[in-house]
């Protein structure tokens, strides 16, 4: 029986050392880790200059982070001017821009930012903060304990 348990444990350990792709969202104090397939990340905030709502939709998979949509209500100060259509009072632009495997957003309280993953609110910064979005490879055991 002891030999069986010994070999069983030895056969399970390599599984926990397998690398997996993860989406990691961190603000320096909190970190959220998601196993990758495909995740939709929605970042909703008040534009610092125009003071109107902006919504950016990202898609994240094992190959990286992609900008998919932008929704906004005003023009100027870095906001797009080329709209594709309007919906619910927003100008909308569908895009496909690869952003790599790392993306940072700087938020201040004035932005009232909210970050959603697959429709679930995961972060709502209340102070000035740099939020990091990363696609990383980590061991399954790291993912299991939230330390990817």
N, C-alpha and C positions, 0 to 999 in steps of 0.2 A: 504493500500500500504506500509506503514512503517513497519507493522508487517511482510509482505512478504519479504521485503528487509532485515530486521533483521534476519529472519530465513534462508534466502538465504545465507547471509554472514556467519552465524553460521554453515551452512551445508558445505560451501566451505573451511573454515579454517582447519578442520581435514585433508582434502586432502593434503594441503601443509605441514602437519606435518608427512606424511607418510615417512618411511625410504626407501631410494633407494641405490643401490650399485653404486659406482663411481670409476673411475680411476682418480687419482690426480697425475699430474706431476709438480714438483716444483723445482726451482733452488734458492729459497730464495727471489728472486725479482719478478719472474713471476710464475703464477700458472695456469695450464690448467686442466679443469675438464670435464670428459666424462662419460655419463651414461653408465652403463654396460648392455649389451649383451656380445658380444665378440669383442675385438679390437686386431689388430696386431700392435705391436710396433717394429720398426726397428731402431737400433742404429748403425750408420755407423761412424767409426773413424779411425785415423791413429794410429797404435800401437806405444806406446812410445819408445820401445826398438828396435823392428824390422823395424820400419818406413814403414810398409806396411798396406794396407787397411784391416780392419776387419769389418765384418757385423754380428751383432747378432740380431736374430729375436725372439721376445717374443710374447706370446699370453696371453691376459689378459681377464679374465671373473670374475664372482662374487665369484668364489671359490679361486681365486688368480692369481699369475703371473707364467707363465711356459716358460722355455727356449725351443724353438722349432728347431732352426737352428743356425749353426755357419758357416760363410764363411771367409776364410783367405788365404793369399798368401805365407806365410813363416812359418818356424818352429822355435821353441825356445821361451824362456821367457814367459812361461805360455800358449802358444798356443797349441792346440791339436796336437797329432801325429797320431791319428787313423782316417784316412779319409774314407769316404764312397764312394765318387765319386768326379769328377771334373766337373766344369761348368763355362764357361766364364773366364777361367784363375784362378778360385778360387778352393781351396779345400773345400769340403762341408761335413758337418756332420749334419744329422737329429737327433734330440734328443727329449726327453720328460722328462724334469727335473722340478719338482715343486720347486719354489723358495719362496713360502709363499705369504704373502700379502704386503710385503715391500721389496724394492730393492734400493740400492744406487749405483751410478756410480760417480767416481771422474774424472773430466776432466780438462786438462790443455790446453792452447792455441795450443800447439804442436799437440794435438789430432785432431784438426779441426772437432770436433764431430758434427753430425747432427742427430736429433731425429725426427722420423716420426711416426704418428699414422694413420693407414689405408691409407698409401701412401702420407699423407699431412705433410709437414715440419712444426713442431710445436716449435722446440727449436734448436738453433745453438749457443752454449756457446762461447763467445769471450774471456772470462777470466777464471782464475782458479775457479772451482765451483763444488760443490757436488749436483748432481741431484737426487732427490727422486722420486721414483715411488711407489704409495701406492694404495691399494684397500681399500676403506673406505665405511662405511655406514653413510649417512647423510640425513637430512630431505630434502624433495623435494624443499622447499622454499630456503634452503641453495644452492642447486644445481642451482636453477633458477637465483639466484643473484651472482653465481660464488664464493661462500664462503664455499664450502664443506670442 
